[in-house]
C-alpha cells in the first residue's frame, strides 16, 4: 500500500515563501505524474501544478511565476516552492501521484497553508 506523506505547510505573511514536500512510502516503481492540488475554504479542489516523469510541468494561471514544482525520482518525492504568497493562496494543499491512465491514483492527507498578516 502506497502512502503519501506531506510536510511544509503553515502560517506565512503575504509576500512570504513556503516549501511543501510529499514523499511516497512503500513505492517500488517510478511514478508517472506528480502534482499538487488545493482546496480553498468553501471552494472546490483545484489543480495547482503537475510534473511528469521526464520533467515537463504545468501550472494554474493563478500561480505561474510564483510557484515552482519539482521532483526527485530517486526518492519518489515531489516539492512545491511557493513564493510571493497571497491571502488567496490560503487553502489545504494535497499532493497527488498517479499513473498515465490512472492505473494508480494516490492522495496525500493534506497540509494547511494560511497566508495572513
Long-range contacts (C-beta under 8 A, 24 or more apart in sequence): 1-26, 2-26, 2-27, 2-97, 2-104, 2-106, 3-106, 4-95, 4-96, 4-97, 4-106, 4-107, 4-108, 4-109, 5-108, 5-109, 6-93, 6-94, 6-95, 6-108, 6-109, 6-110, 6-111, 7-111, 8-111, 9-93, 9-111, 9-112, 9-113, 10-112, 10-113, 10-114, 11-114, 11-115, 11-116, 12-85, 12-113, 12-114, 12-115, 13-115, 13-116, 13-117, 14-85, 14-86, 14-87, 14-115, 14-116, 14-117, 15-84, 15-85, 16-85, 16-115, 17-81, 17-82, 17-83, 17-84, 17-85, 18-82, 18-85, 18-113, 19-79, 19-80, 19-81, 19-82, 20-79, 20-80, 20-82, 20-93, 20-95, 20-111, 20-113, 21-77, 21-78, 21-79, 22-77, 22-78, 22-79, 22-95, 22-97, 22-108, 23-75, 23-76, 23-77, 24-76, 24-77, 24-97, 24-106, 27-76, 30-73, 30-76, 31-73, 31-76, 31-97, 31-98, 31-99, 32-98, 32-99, 32-100, 33-96, 33-97, 33-98, 33-99, 33-100, 34-69, 34-71, 34-78, 34-95, 34-96, 34-97, 35-69, 35-78, 35-95, 35-96, 35-97, 35-98, 36-69, 36-78, 36-80, 36-93, 36-94, 36-95, 36-96, 37-93, 37-94, 37-95, 37-96, 38-89, 38-91, 38-92, 38-93, 38-94, 38-113, 39-91, 39-92, 39-94, 39-110, 40-88, 40-90, 40-91, 41-90, 41-91, 45-94, 48-80, 48-93, 49-80, 51-78, 62-88, 63-89, 82-113, 85-113, 85-115, 86-115, 87-115, 87-116, 88-115, 89-113, 89-115, 90-114, 90-115, 90-116
